[in-house]
Amino acid sequence: MGMLFSGNFNFRIMLKAILKLIRIPNLLIVIGTMYLIRYFLISPILNFYYGSLSYPAFDFALLVLACVLIAAAGYIINDYFDLEIDRINKPDKVILGEKISVEKARILYFVLNLFGVSIGTFLSFKIGQYQFSLLFLLTAFLLFSYSQKYKRSPFIGNFVVAILSALTLFLVWLFEFFALRLDSNMFLEIREAIPYVSKYILAYVTFAFLVSLIREIIKDIEDKEGDEAAKCKTLAIVMGIQNSKMLIASLILLAIALMAFAQFVLWKNSLDYLFWYSMVALQPLFIYLFIHLIKAKEKEDFHFMSLISKIIMLAGILSIQLIQLHY
């Protein structure tokens, strides 16, 4: 009996370590974002033009699962290649080699990728767009390449992560669009809705890309000590902290300018809920991040900025819920 409880206890420890390794909170954000895009952005606009979602709910759940599995695998391989760096930057949070063996993590990485890419390939063939399977394969490959090589190079790694963060949002509309095309009558019915959905998607994709890029460069500065020890060539090391801060400042100002332009468009089109939300919740956060950047000096300052960036991303995603109030 004692051995039975001991086994269960060890299993719980292992499961808890795996959930930490694959960053469950981040994966929940991916799931939430994809469902918000589908049911609070695409669906209300299609309904407004007397249409409806054509992509089956079960297939969409599989699409979300494919993205989550590949993302989880990406977190594992990132920790695998960053093991020595993490022992310097965050020794109290190291999981590989401490709570989970490296060999088990490697097996889990391959299994998650295998299922993720296979599901994505199946879904691509199902809507008659077999070439979309390359998106899932390419994402898995880029996450591996990022962890192995690009992360240690100036800017390329930051750019890859930002692109992949934005891709998740785009995939929801991509698969829905081609599912709609399979029904010619429905597609004709909602053809006027397509430009509106596309504009919203473009706005959120741009937002996700910029915020992810800002956060990745901030993390480069935060992790500079460990990256230097591992002989990485990140932006913070190649350009120096001051120049990296100037680049971050430029990106934040660009985000603020784009947000101001979006607010003008929202106001002009009487999209009041989104306008006031962006004015009260999003724009002040960008300004606060900019002010904190100017004063940031210590590692803790940049860690706090990384947290603010995460809050900005979450606040932006939550604004999707307001779109249905306008349709």
Protein Blocks (a to p, Z undefined) as FASTA:
>chain_A
ZZmmmmmmmmmmmmmmmmmmnommlmmmmmmmmmmmmmmmmmmmmmmnopacfbdfklmm
mmmmmmmmmmmmmmmmmmmmmmmmmmmmmmmlcfghplpcfklmmmmmmmmmmmmmmmmm
mmmmmnopaklmmmmmmmmmmmmmmmmmmmmpghklmmmmmmmmmmmmmmmmmmmmmmmm
mmmmlmmmmmmmmmmmmmmmmmmmmmmmmmmmmmmmmmmmmmmmmmmmnopacfklmnom
klmmmmmmmmmmmmmmmmmmmmmmmmmnopaklmmmmmmmmmmmmmmmmmmmmmpmbfml
mmmmmmmmmmmmmmmmmmmmmmmmmZZ
